[in-house]
Each structure stands twice: as C-alpha cells, then as structure tokens.
C-alpha cells in the first residue's frame, strides 16, 4: 500500500496513513470517467423546456382566406409552423436526460479520479478537525497552514459539523460528505482534503451512490 504523510489542522505532521491500493492506485480510465461525468451532468438538467405545436397555439381555427381565386397558396390555419406566431415544428418538449450508468462503472470512475489526484500530489489527509466552535477565520487559517491553494474539496464525516460551518463560507471550498463522494467533484477541484475517518477504502468505494 502507498503511504501518505498525515497532518493536523495546524499543518504539522501527525504520522502517516496507508492508502488502499484498490482505490488510490488504479490505472485511471479516462473513457469511463468521461462517460460517468457526462451522465452525472445530464442528470442535473431539469428538462422542462417546452414549445407549443400548431394544435396548442391559441387561435387559427378559421381558414384565413378562401381556397381558390386569391392567387395565394391554399392555407388552412394561420397557426401553421410557417406563419409568424404559429406552432413550432419538432420543437423541444419536457423530457428526462438521465443516462443509465452501471454501479461498477461509477465506482471505477471514482477510483480513477482519486488515483489521478494522488499521482498529482493533490490529496491531503488530516487526522481530525479540532474546531471548538464554528469559525471561518480558523478555517482559512487551517487551509493556509496546510499549504492548500485554489479550489479544494473537503470530505467531511458525521461528526464534523463545526468544520462544515467553518469552511462553508470560503468561496474556493466545496464541502461534501463521504457518502456523496463522486468522480465529477473530485475532478473539478484542484485539491482533495480528507480526514483519517473519511479516507475511502475499497469497502467504502463499493458503497458509493449510483449517479
């Protein structure tokens, strides 16, 4: 197993932690990550766009002019798609954009993303968060002590309420629970910050939600 130096909230070394090879040492599978991230973003789409067809547009029930003798092409309704104010031909209707993604593929994408971040040296593990009370100032101070810059994903556990309230107002910080950890959020942040309690293992990765 690979070993990573563990730090405390003050930025000092607090021992080391072993990373599960099944989670952090796999060969990143770029096509799988792309497919899973695409499916996750597609599932976020509301799909509420809608246009009216010629049968839904108000008016146009009467024939606009007589069939013959006008010199114009025959018309049956002014709400036909080629008229201004008419219905839309083949326009969008409400739909779901969800894509079926197998759970094994979701887990592989997460492991690939985590392995990629470890290879780039963008994963940090702290022993625990020792915030006596919520404090954004202390949260900023902790990130500075750890030497973390840019966008950071902080993975929190069940007992990290004070830490969550300390970090939530920092613009470059995204908070996520360990149960919600996913490939997209790992890939779109510059740094991933775990505690020793939230560090994924092979068992925890197998329980990740299906996006």
N, C-alpha and C positions, 0 to 999 in steps of 0.2 A: 504493500500500500504506500502511496505517496504521503509525505509528511508536510504539514504546513505549520508555520510558527503562529501560535495563538497570542493575541494581545489583550490587554484590558482597556477599559474606557479611557484611560489616561495615555494610551499609546505605547505602554511598556510591555515587554514580552512577559507572557504568563504561561509558558510551557509550549507544548506542541500538540497538534491534533492530527490523527491519521484520516486521510480521505479515502472513501470507499472507491476502489478501482472500477467497480461496476457502474458508478455514477460519474466520477470525475476523470476517468482515464480511458474513455472510449474514443474511437475514431469519429470525429464529427461528421455526421451525414447531412451534407448541405441540401440535397433534394428533399429529404424528409423534413428538415427544419423549414424549408420554404413552403412545402405543402401544408404543414401544420399551422404556420403563422398566417398563411393566406386564408385557411379555413377559420381561424380564430378572428381575423379581421372581418371576414364575410359575415360571421355570426353576429357581429356588432351592428350590422346595418339594420335599420328599422324596417325597410321595405314597405314604407307607407305611401310611396309616390303613386299617383293615380291621375289619369286623364279620362275625359269623357268621350265615349263613342258617339256616333251620329244618333243613336237611339236614346242617349242620355242627355244630349244638349236640349235646352228648352227652346220651343218654337219650331217653325218649319213644317208644321203639319199640312199646310195647304200647298198645292202646286204653285210655284212662283209665277208662272205665266202659261198660256195655253200651249198645247203640244205643237201645233203647226201654224205656219203663217207669219212668224215673227222674224225668221232668218237666223235665230239663235239655235244652239244645240238644245235638245229637249232636256228638261230638268224636272226632277220630282220633288226636291226639297232644298231649301237654302241652307240646311244644316248638314249637307254632304261634306266630306272632308276637303274638297277642293274649293269650298266657299269660305270667305273670311267669317270667323265666328262659328264655323261648323265643327263637327266632331273630329277627333284625331284618329287617323288610321294607324293601327298597330302600335299605339302608344303604350307606355308602361302602366301596369296595374299592380295592386298590392301583391307581394309575394315574399317568400322566405328565401334567404340566401344561404341558409345553413348547409354545410357540407359534412357528409359522414366521414369521420376520421377515426380509424381503429385506435383503441386504447394503447396497444403496443407501439403504434406509430407516435402517439402523443408522448409516451414515456421515452422513446428513443430520441425524439426531438429535444426534450428537456435535458436528457443526459448529454446529448451532443452540444447543446448550448453551454451547459455548465463546464464540460470538458474544454470547450473553446476558451471560456473565460479564465479557467485555471491555467491553461497553456500561455495565455497572455499576461498572467500575473495580476489579474483583476478581481481576485477573490480574497477577502479578508475575513478572519474568524476572531471574534472577541469572546472572552469567557462568559461574560454576562453584562447586562446593563444595570448600573448601580445608581439609578436616579432616585433620590429620596422623594422627590416631588417633580411634577412636570415643569420643565424649564427649557424654552427654546434656546436661550443663551448657552446652557450647558450642552445642548445637542450640537450646536455649532462648534462649541469648544471641543467636544469629543471627536467630531469629524476632522477638525484641524489637527488634533493630536495624533490621529490615525493616519494622517497624510493623504486623505481621500479628497479628490477634486473632481469636478464635473458631475454628471448625473449618476446618482447612486441608488441602488435598490436595496432596501433594508428589509431583511426577512425576520419577522417577529413571531414569538410564540404566545402561548395563552397568558402568561404572567407578565407581559411586557407593556402594560397599559401606560405606565409613566413614560417609558421610552417612546411609545407611539405618539403621545401628546407632546413630547419634547421635540420630535422630528417633523411632525406633520405640517408645520408652518414654514419649513425651509423649502424654498422654490425648487431646488435641484434634487430633492429627495422624494422617492416613491416608496411607500410602505406597502408591504404585502404579508399576509400570513403564510406560514409554511405550507398549509393545506392548499393554498391558491397559487403556489409557485408554478410558473409556466414558461415555455420557451420564448415567447414574444417579449415578456417583461425582462427576461434575462438578457436578451439580445439588444434591446433598445436602451439599455443603461450602460454606462461606462464602467461601473464598479458594482460588485455584489458583496453585501455585508451580511454575514451570518453570525449567530451566537453558537456556542457549543451545543445548545439544546435544539437549535433549528437546523443544524447541518444535516443535509439529506444523506440517507443511506440507501442501499438497494431496496430494502423493505419499504421505506417511506416513498421512494420514487415509484414503486409499483402501485401505491395508493393515490397517486396524483389524479386530479379530476380530468375527465374527458372533455376537451374543448369542442 
